[in-house]
Amino acid sequence: MIKITEATVAGLNIKFRSEMPSAIIKWAIDFAEKAIVTTNFRPYEAAILHACVSVNPDIDVIWCDTGYNTSNTYKCADKIIQQLRLNIDLYVPKKSTAYRDVQLGIPAVDDEKHAEFTHQVKLEPFGRAMKNHQPDVWFTNLRKGQTALRNSLDIFSLGNDGMLKVSPFYHYSDEELDAYMNEHGLPNEFKYYDPTKALENRECGLHVQAKADKS
């Protein structure tokens, strides 16, 4: 893995601030030894997936499915997978949703069991995916204004073990993403459910963990 410094990341964010997502992705893929894109098929996920496969049709797409998605989300995911011919690698929790419902249910965020719940349905599958793929570049659809943590990031940021995290649509508004989706005929679905988040602006855990692992 090529080591990259915070100073280099800062320079990249200045250089690519006004570039199109396609230019950002092309640079990152050319730089990478192993690039991946992750998805949970939440709203607007088709944008990052389309942008990545437009540059590299064979890029590994990591889907960590909590098992709690809505039927609308699963139907939309199938449409996106087929339309973009995604190279999907699916990761699911080691315990079934039905078994976990008996053990934990879905704990409230202030419940002491919530940390274990989040570990089981999100952090462990994601960690397993990263261990198997060992990427040095991780494409994700983080955007400014989503959470306090994400406001502290940028197009390029450093994740765990020096991995370069790339968010090509970081500065895009919902309206700009709507325009991108419409231009490319991409499906979208807003009936989405994340059991690890009580509020839309609460961090899901993956990016908190990545930042903690780096420090």
Residue frames relative to the residue before (quaternion, step in Angstrom):
aa qw qx qy qz dx dy dz
M 1.0000 0.0000 0.0000 0.0000 0.00 0.00 0.00
I 0.3945 -0.7101 0.5332 0.2363 3.58 -0.88 0.97
K 0.3556 -0.7419 0.5286 0.2093 3.58 -0.76 1.03
I 0.0778 -0.7841 0.6156 0.0152 3.54 -1.00 0.87
T 0.3382 -0.7759 0.5071 0.1625 3.57 -0.93 0.91
E 0.6557 -0.4925 0.3973 0.4121 3.54 -1.33 0.27
A 0.6276 0.5415 -0.3350 0.4480 3.57 1.05 -0.73
T 0.6395 0.5132 -0.3165 0.4770 3.57 1.03 -0.80
V 0.6360 0.5298 -0.3202 0.4608 3.57 1.00 -0.87
A 0.6421 0.5230 -0.3220 0.4589 3.58 0.95 -0.86
G 0.6531 0.5145 -0.3036 0.4654 3.57 1.01 -0.81
L 0.6399 0.5264 -0.3179 0.4608 3.56 1.01 -0.81
N 0.6543 0.5204 -0.3176 0.4474 3.57 0.98 -0.81
I 0.6309 0.4975 -0.3310 0.4949 3.58 1.11 -0.60
K 0.6788 0.5213 -0.2892 0.4289 3.57 0.86 -1.01
F 0.7992 0.3229 -0.1443 0.4860 3.58 0.87 -0.97
R 0.3085 0.7981 -0.4828 0.1865 3.62 1.24 0.11
S 0.7996 0.2718 -0.1322 0.5189 3.60 0.92 -0.85
E 0.4675 0.6875 -0.4400 0.3394 3.59 1.25 0.21
M 0.5546 -0.5866 0.4749 0.3503 3.55 -1.26 0.48
P 0.6411 -0.5328 0.3771 0.4036 3.63 -1.14 0.52
S 0.6206 0.5602 -0.3516 0.4212 3.61 0.99 -0.74
A 0.6641 0.4925 -0.3057 0.4722 3.61 1.00 -0.80
I 0.6226 0.5370 -0.3265 0.4662 3.57 1.06 -0.78
I 0.6879 0.4858 -0.2784 0.4619 3.55 0.87 -1.00
K 0.6402 0.5237 -0.3374 0.4494 3.59 0.92 -0.83
W 0.6501 0.5021 -0.3335 0.4625 3.59 0.89 -0.85
A 0.6910 0.4975 -0.2913 0.4362 3.59 0.84 -0.98
I 0.6558 0.4979 -0.3161 0.4713 3.59 0.99 -0.77
D 0.6367 0.5093 -0.3287 0.4766 3.60 1.02 -0.73
F 0.6587 0.5106 -0.2942 0.4678 3.58 1.10 -0.73
A 0.6772 0.5677 -0.2874 0.3695 3.56 0.96 -0.94
E 0.3571 -0.6462 0.6208 0.2637 3.48 -1.34 0.46
K 0.7769 -0.0487 0.0303 0.6270 3.59 1.12 -0.73
A 0.0556 -0.8059 0.5894 -0.0102 3.56 -0.54 1.21
I 0.0521 -0.7667 0.6389 0.0366 3.53 -1.17 0.68
V 0.1873 -0.7205 0.6408 0.1876 3.52 -1.35 0.19
T 0.2246 -0.7742 0.5777 0.1284 3.58 -0.93 0.88
T 0.0238 -0.7925 0.6093 0.0039 3.54 -1.20 0.57
N 0.1323 -0.7459 0.6400 0.1285 3.52 -1.32 0.44
F 0.4461 -0.7330 0.4037 0.3173 3.55 1.39 0.22
R 0.2679 0.7263 -0.5641 0.2872 3.54 1.02 0.86
P 0.7318 -0.3988 0.2806 0.4761 3.64 -1.20 0.06
Y 0.8402 0.1896 -0.2023 0.4661 3.54 -1.13 0.92
E 0.4069 0.7268 -0.4784 0.2780 3.62 1.18 0.14
A 0.5724 0.6037 -0.3893 0.3954 3.60 1.09 -0.58
A 0.5867 0.5959 -0.3743 0.4007 3.61 1.12 -0.58
I 0.7054 0.4421 -0.2736 0.4817 3.61 0.76 -1.00
L 0.6409 0.5254 -0.3276 0.4538 3.57 1.02 -0.75
H 0.6544 0.5018 -0.3050 0.4764 3.58 0.93 -0.88
A 0.6647 0.5162 -0.3103 0.4420 3.58 0.88 -0.93
C 0.6810 0.4931 -0.2891 0.4578 3.60 0.95 -0.86
V 0.7173 0.4348 -0.2763 0.4692 3.60 0.80 -0.94
S 0.5548 0.5867 -0.4020 0.4318 3.60 1.20 -0.32
V 0.6896 0.4253 -0.2609 0.5249 3.57 1.18 -0.58
N 0.7946 0.0157 0.0216 0.6065 3.59 0.97 -0.89
P 0.2861 -0.8084 0.4889 0.1601 3.63 -0.06 1.26
D 0.7263 0.4462 -0.2399 0.4646 3.60 1.14 -0.56
I 0.3476 0.7580 -0.4991 0.2357 3.60 1.20 0.12
D 0.4798 -0.6613 0.4947 0.2960 3.58 -1.02 0.80
V 0.1590 -0.7786 0.6047 0.0533 3.54 -0.85 1.08
I 0.1759 -0.8084 0.5581 0.0641 3.57 -0.46 1.22
W 0.0506 -0.7845 0.6180 -0.0018 3.56 -0.70 1.13
C 0.0960 -0.7670 0.6338 0.0286 3.56 -0.58 1.19
D 0.1086 -0.8241 0.5559 0.0002 3.56 -0.18 1.34
T 0.3756 -0.7553 0.4947 0.2091 3.59 -0.56 1.16
G 0.4623 -0.6641 0.4568 0.3695 3.58 1.15 -0.60
Y 0.6800 0.4794 -0.2761 0.4811 3.58 1.31 -0.02
N 0.3629 0.7530 -0.4864 0.2543 3.59 1.20 0.27
T 0.5297 -0.6107 0.4769 0.3449 3.56 -1.20 0.48
S 0.6270 -0.5234 0.4045 0.4115 3.58 -1.22 0.37
N 0.6037 0.5586 -0.3553 0.4442 3.60 1.10 -0.67
T 0.6547 0.5153 -0.3140 0.4553 3.56 0.98 -0.86
Y 0.6629 0.5028 -0.3133 0.4578 3.58 0.90 -0.89
K 0.6472 0.5105 -0.3206 0.4666 3.61 0.99 -0.79
C 0.6558 0.4989 -0.3046 0.4777 3.57 1.00 -0.86
A 0.6161 0.5510 -0.3386 0.4497 3.59 1.02 -0.80
D 0.6495 0.5176 -0.3168 0.4582 3.58 0.94 -0.87
K 0.6397 0.5229 -0.3236 0.4611 3.58 1.00 -0.81
I 0.6779 0.4929 -0.2937 0.4597 3.56 0.89 -0.94
I 0.6376 0.5387 -0.3210 0.4474 3.58 0.95 -0.91
Q 0.7050 0.4571 -0.2655 0.4728 3.57 0.89 -0.94
Q 0.6692 0.5180 -0.3069 0.4355 3.58 0.90 -0.92
L 0.7733 0.3404 -0.1721 0.5064 3.58 0.92 -0.93
R 0.3337 -0.7643 0.4859 0.2615 3.59 1.32 -0.09
L 0.1017 0.8568 -0.4959 0.0981 3.51 0.91 1.01
N 0.3728 -0.6847 0.5856 0.2221 3.52 -1.17 0.75
I 0.0349 -0.8656 0.4984 -0.0336 3.55 0.45 1.33
D 0.0493 -0.7328 0.6770 0.0468 3.53 -1.11 0.82
L 0.1917 -0.8353 0.5126 0.0517 3.55 -0.27 1.34
Y 0.0562 -0.7714 0.6337 0.0157 3.55 -1.01 0.95
V 0.0518 -0.7962 0.6026 -0.0156 3.55 -0.87 1.03
P 0.6414 -0.5183 0.3812 0.4180 3.61 -1.21 0.37
K 0.5713 -0.6150 0.4264 0.3369 3.57 -1.17 0.57
K 0.7191 0.3437 -0.2225 0.5614 3.57 1.22 -0.51
S 0.5094 -0.6547 0.4617 0.3142 3.56 -1.02 0.75
T 0.6367 -0.5278 0.4020 0.3930 3.54 -1.27 0.45
A 0.6483 0.5309 -0.3216 0.4409 3.59 0.95 -0.89
Y 0.6640 0.4960 -0.3052 0.4690 3.59 0.95 -0.86
R 0.6652 0.5015 -0.3030 0.4628 3.57 0.98 -0.87
D 0.5855 0.5777 -0.3686 0.4332 3.59 1.09 -0.65
V 0.6581 0.4878 -0.2992 0.4895 3.59 1.08 -0.73
Q 0.7079 0.4788 -0.2572 0.4510 3.58 0.95 -0.90
L 0.8516 0.1340 0.0097 0.5067 3.55 0.71 -1.18
G 0.2656 -0.7095 0.5848 0.2899 3.53 0.98 -0.83
I 0.5348 -0.5368 0.4685 0.4543 3.56 -1.04 -0.82
P 0.2428 -0.8216 0.4970 0.1375 3.61 0.03 1.27
A 0.5247 -0.5974 0.5030 0.3388 3.57 -1.15 0.62
V 0.6390 -0.5713 0.3526 0.3754 3.58 -1.13 0.58
D 0.6999 0.4313 -0.2807 0.4952 3.61 1.17 -0.42
D 0.4893 0.6290 -0.4337 0.4205 3.57 1.33 0.22
E 0.5245 -0.6542 0.4431 0.3172 3.62 -0.93 0.85
K 0.6320 0.5423 -0.3324 0.4427 3.59 1.21 -0.42
H 0.5024 0.6881 -0.4186 0.3144 3.58 1.23 -0.32
A 0.6189 0.5512 -0.3480 0.4383 3.61 1.01 -0.72
E 0.6629 0.4864 -0.3012 0.4830 3.58 0.97 -0.85
F 0.6174 0.5458 -0.3327 0.4585 3.56 1.03 -0.79
T 0.6737 0.4902 -0.2886 0.4717 3.59 0.88 -0.97
H 0.6205 0.5359 -0.3380 0.4621 3.58 1.03 -0.77
Q 0.6965 0.4952 -0.2841 0.4346 3.59 0.83 -0.96
V 0.7933 0.3644 -0.1843 0.4516 3.58 0.76 -1.02
K 0.8074 0.2644 -0.1285 0.5115 3.60 1.11 -0.48
L 0.7565 0.4232 -0.2531 0.4296 3.60 0.56 -1.11
E 0.6736 0.4968 -0.3121 0.4495 3.61 0.89 -0.86
P 0.6680 0.4740 -0.3266 0.4716 3.67 0.81 -0.80
F 0.6471 0.5145 -0.3201 0.4627 3.58 1.00 -0.81
G 0.6527 0.5119 -0.3131 0.4625 3.58 0.95 -0.85
R 0.6284 0.5310 -0.3205 0.4694 3.57 1.06 -0.77
A 0.6461 0.5222 -0.3114 0.4614 3.57 1.00 -0.84
M 0.6705 0.4967 -0.2995 0.4626 3.57 0.92 -0.91
K 0.6403 0.5241 -0.3225 0.4596 3.58 1.01 -0.79
N 0.6835 0.4897 -0.2895 0.4574 3.57 0.96 -0.85
H 0.7679 0.3784 -0.1975 0.4776 3.60 0.90 -0.90
Q 0.1223 -0.8415 0.5140 0.1132 3.60 1.17 -0.62
P 0.1267 0.8254 -0.5394 0.1085 3.61 0.67 1.05
D 0.2766 -0.7160 0.6001 0.2252 3.53 -1.29 0.33
V 0.7402 0.2301 -0.1875 0.6033 3.59 1.32 -0.11
W 0.0827 -0.7999 0.5942 -0.0162 3.54 -0.82 1.12
F 0.1889 -0.7781 0.5931 0.0846 3.57 -0.60 1.19
T 0.0785 0.7837 -0.6097 0.0888 3.54 -0.92 0.96
N 0.4582 -0.7096 0.4711 0.2540 3.58 -1.18 0.45
L 0.1713 0.7805 -0.5740 0.1786 3.60 0.91 0.88
R 0.0439 -0.7951 0.6046 0.0204 3.55 -1.10 0.72
K 0.5801 -0.5759 0.4554 0.3527 3.52 -1.19 0.62
G 0.7630 0.3605 -0.2720 0.4625 3.56 -0.99 0.87
Q 0.5468 0.6328 -0.4021 0.3726 3.60 1.25 -0.17
T 0.7815 -0.0857 0.0903 0.6113 3.58 0.90 -0.96
A 0.6680 -0.4878 0.3660 0.4265 3.57 -1.27 0.24
L 0.6394 0.5223 -0.3313 0.4567 3.60 0.96 -0.81
R 0.6933 0.4876 -0.2884 0.4453 3.57 0.84 -0.96
N 0.5870 0.5617 -0.3650 0.4546 3.57 1.19 -0.47
S 0.6696 0.4936 -0.2984 0.4679 3.60 1.19 -0.45
L 0.6121 0.5424 -0.3429 0.4622 3.59 1.29 -0.06
D 0.2363 -0.7384 0.6009 0.1948 3.58 -1.21 -0.54
I 0.7645 -0.2972 0.2445 0.5171 3.58 -1.23 -0.30
F 0.7749 0.1615 -0.0710 0.6070 3.55 0.95 -0.94
S 0.1286 0.7599 -0.6324 0.0779 3.55 -1.06 0.81
L 0.4612 -0.6745 0.5013 0.2846 3.55 -1.26 0.38
G 0.2121 -0.7756 0.5847 0.1075 3.54 -0.91 0.98
N 0.7860 -0.3023 0.2223 0.4912 3.55 -1.25 -0.41
D 0.8457 0.1372 -0.1421 0.4958 3.54 -1.15 0.77
G 0.6713 -0.5336 0.3008 0.4173 3.58 1.08 0.68
M 0.3749 0.7309 -0.4905 0.2910 3.58 1.23 0.26
L 0.3703 -0.7267 0.5369 0.2156 3.58 -0.96 0.89
K 0.1768 -0.7786 0.5980 0.0695 3.56 -0.65 1.18
V 0.0922 -0.8181 0.5676 -0.0089 3.56 -0.74 1.11
S 0.0486 -0.7892 0.6114 -0.0305 3.56 -0.74 1.16
P 0.2008 -0.8519 0.4692 0.1172 3.61 0.28 1.25
F 0.7300 0.3896 -0.2269 0.5136 3.61 1.16 -0.58
Y 0.2186 0.8415 -0.4805 0.1149 3.59 1.26 0.31
H 0.7721 0.3541 -0.1827 0.4951 3.60 0.90 -0.89
Y 0.4817 0.6792 -0.4320 0.3465 3.62 1.25 0.13
S 0.3608 -0.6896 0.5847 0.2288 3.54 -1.16 0.71
D 0.6749 -0.4485 0.3700 0.4543 3.58 -1.28 0.13
E 0.6521 0.5294 -0.3177 0.4399 3.57 0.96 -0.84
E 0.6591 0.4922 -0.3085 0.4777 3.58 1.01 -0.76
L 0.6448 0.4968 -0.3229 0.4828 3.57 1.06 -0.69
D 0.5924 0.5545 -0.3598 0.4606 3.59 1.06 -0.72
A 0.6598 0.5093 -0.3049 0.4608 3.57 0.93 -0.90
Y 0.6417 0.5139 -0.3209 0.4703 3.60 1.00 -0.84
M 0.6595 0.5137 -0.3046 0.4566 3.57 0.91 -0.95
N 0.6761 0.4954 -0.2911 0.4612 3.57 0.91 -0.91
E 0.6312 0.5545 -0.3270 0.4327 3.56 0.99 -0.87
H 0.7846 0.3220 -0.1526 0.5074 3.57 0.99 -0.87
G 0.4710 -0.7168 0.4208 0.2956 3.59 1.25 0.24
L 0.3387 0.7730 -0.4694 0.2595 3.55 1.03 0.81
P 0.4418 -0.6944 0.4974 0.2744 3.61 -0.96 0.82
N 0.0907 -0.7785 0.6201 0.0345 3.54 -1.18 0.64
E 0.0520 -0.7956 0.6034 0.0139 3.59 -1.16 0.57
F 0.2220 -0.8156 0.5268 0.0896 3.55 -0.76 1.08
K 0.5756 0.5492 -0.3980 0.4567 3.62 1.23 -0.08
Y 0.2380 0.7750 -0.5195 0.2700 3.49 0.41 1.38
Y 0.0962 -0.8067 0.5827 0.0219 3.57 -1.04 0.79
D 0.0722 -0.7634 0.6414 0.0223 3.54 -0.89 1.03
P 0.3136 -0.8011 0.4772 0.1793 3.62 -0.33 1.19
T 0.6423 0.5285 -0.3347 0.4429 3.61 1.21 -0.24
K 0.7100 0.3980 -0.2439 0.5273 3.60 1.30 -0.11
A 0.3094 -0.7489 0.5561 0.1849 3.57 -0.86 0.95
L 0.7833 0.1794 -0.0707 0.5910 3.56 1.14 -0.73
E 0.6273 -0.5663 0.3862 0.3698 3.56 -1.16 0.62
N 0.7426 0.4002 -0.2248 0.4876 3.60 1.05 -0.75
R 0.4939 0.6202 -0.4517 0.4092 3.59 1.22 0.42
E 0.4842 -0.6806 0.4644 0.2944 3.59 -0.91 0.91
C 0.4962 -0.7111 0.4277 0.2556 3.56 -0.97 0.92
G 0.6189 -0.5562 0.3569 0.4245 3.61 1.09 -0.53
L 0.6368 0.5513 -0.3470 0.4125 3.59 0.95 -0.77
H 0.7359 0.4218 -0.2436 0.4704 3.57 0.82 -0.95
V 0.5611 0.5537 -0.3780 0.4856 3.57 1.24 -0.44
Q 0.6700 0.5007 -0.2922 0.4637 3.55 0.92 -0.96
A 0.6483 0.5229 -0.3255 0.4476 3.58 0.94 -0.86
K 0.6673 0.4883 -0.3064 0.4716 3.56 0.98 -0.82
A 0.6459 0.5216 -0.3194 0.4568 3.59 1.02 -0.77
D 0.6462 0.5296 -0.3190 0.4473 3.56 1.02 -0.83
K 0.6435 0.5400 -0.3229 0.4360 3.57 1.13 -0.67
S 0.7006 0.5008 -0.2717 0.4296 3.56 1.03 -0.83
